[in-house]
Amino acid sequence: HGHSDAMLVKAGSGALTGGAPDSAGVPADIAADTLTASYNDLASVEALLLHNPGQVAAVIVEPVAANMGVVPPQPGFLQGLRQLCDQHGS
């Protein structure tokens, strides 16, 4: 179990964080370089990849979004992410 701190900061995880790093462990520059897309929305992921060509090293996803109330992926969502990553070299 673990977290991707930069992603959690960028997404505004927690009631009090407001998307701002609150410890020295998450440099503001790292959080600023973290892109977030909507869960279960392949179009939002594709838009980020298209607007940042060659700049996305990895796509990190929680397969079942527990912090959103245990939301399962829509049919084809995870497979679609795999295809987008392959197409864009991420």
N, C-alpha and C positions, 0 to 999 in steps of 0.2 A: 504494500500500500504506500502511496506517496502522492505528491502533488507537483505540478509544474508551476512554481511560484510566479514566474513572469506572466504566464497565462492567467492565473488567478487574479493577479493585480490588474491586468488589462481588462478582464471581464468584470471587475468590481466585486469579487467574491467577498462575502461578509457584509453585514449591515453597516459597518463603520468605515470600510476602506475607501469607498467612493472611487476606486480605480487608481489610488495613489499608493506608491510603496510606503510602508510604514516601518521598515527596518532596513538596516544597512545591507542586509542579505539580498535585496532586490534592487539593483541599480536602476535608476530612472531610465537610462538609455536602453537597457534591456527590455524593460516594460514597453517603451515607446516603439521598439522594433518588433513587438509581438502583434500579430494580426488576429482578429477574431471574426468568425463567421457564425451565422445562425445554425443551430443544430437542426438536423433533418431538412436542410435547405441546400441542395447541391448547387443551385444557381448562385447563392451567396458565396460559396467556396470557389466556384469557377470565376466569379467576378474578381475576387481577391487575387487568384492566380494570374488572371489576365492583366490586372493592373500592376502586378509586381513580377514581371517576367524574369526568371532566373534568380529570384531573390528569396524564394520560399524553400528552406532546407528540409522542412518536415511538417507534416500535418498531424497534430496530436488531438485525439478524440477519446472521450469516455464512451465506450460502446452503448452503455445504458446510462443515461444522464441522471445520476443519483441526486445531485444537488438541485435538480429541477423537479423533484417529485417522482423519481424512478421512471423516466420517460424512455421507452424502448425506441430503437431506430425504426423508421418506416421501412417497409420492404424495399430492398435495393439501395438504401442509403449508404451502407458501409461498402458495398460493392462499387457504387458510384464514386465514392471517395477514392477507392483504390485505383479506379480507371483514371480519374482526374490527376492523381499523383503520378501515375505512369506517363500520362500525356504531357505533363508539365515538369517532369523531372524532380518532383518533390518527394 
